[in-house]
Amino acid sequence: MKNKSETKNKTLNARGWSIGLALAVMIPHPDATAAQQPVNLGAAGNYVILSKSGISTGPASAITGNLGVSPIGATAITGFALILDSSGQFSTSSQVTGKVYASDYADPTPANLTAAVSDMQTAYTDAAGRTLPDYTELGSGNIGGKTLAPGLYKWSTDVTIPTDVTLAGGANDVWIFQIAGNVSIAGATSVLLSGGAQARNVFWQVAGGVGVALGTTSKFEGTILAEAAITMQTDASINGRLLAQTAVTLESNTVTVVPVMALPSFASIQRAANGAVTLVISNTPNLALTLQTSTNLINWTTLATPTPTVSPYTYIDSTSPAATSRFYWAFYP
């Protein structure tokens, strides 16, 4: 291990990895897999709506975030009165606070969309492939009126939400819903978040051949990864993302992107002559971090538990002797 650390100096953007100082080595911490990890959306996370076969709206909707279609072209984006930018790389719309991309726009848009669609499909496979569910066939698919703890949920049926459902947990908790059938939420019904739960940590993987239907004036939370279509009925809204392997149909809807959780990683690490170590950590603002150190990669000591309001975040470890090699770990508890 020592020889490896003398030749490698790298970081990895993943939860629960360690960095040695000053000769760096990356290893997984033994507690790194204690809970569900967020689904990595990759380049798909750059879009609030991403579809392989088209996005339509009528009447007008209010979208915050980028739209993208691929492999189909811009003619499959209807109802937005698109205005092509002079660069030819994207369009704009009065309905979209963001940009609209299509596979037949100018470079580098086609390659970017190909990567995003590939990452969307990878994310779908990741969510579908999680094992050891915490809850199976809950409510026989009817989750209306329930309060759901963080974890992995699995159904072999459709999932219906006829009355409000609450996701209760902390800001770092994750919900993954594996649904073999379709998903529908009734009109004037909500997915509610409590206890600090965040929409960015909620993932709905839907394998049904019809897809997802959000009822009139319903309110939904989280990222929808649908193998088929996503349909939002009049005045329905979502905080999250609509990532569909077929079409997305809107009707006077509000769709608002939520930031992807940036898993902590070390942007830089430097030691001064007096032994003080400056750690620069890329992170998600306003999420609590735990910073730990070790001299042997076995016994770990907590240095601090900050809640940074900015990224990157800088921490100075003044407890490090100049002659001692140290390893550092940053993670969300």
Secondary structure by P-SEA (a helix, b strand, c coil): caaaaaccccccccccccccccbbbbbbccccccccccccccccccccbbbccbbbbccbbbbcbbbbbccccccccccccccccccccccccccccbbbbccccccaaaaaaaaaaaaaaaaaaaaaaccccccccccccccccccccbbbbbbcbbbbcccbbbbcccccbbbbbbbcbbbbbccccccccccccccccbbbbbcccccbbbcccbbbbccccccbbbbbccbbbbcbbbbccbbbbbcbbbbbbbbccccccccccccccccbbbbbbbccccbbbbbbbbccccbbbbccccccccccbbbbcccccccccbbbbbbcc
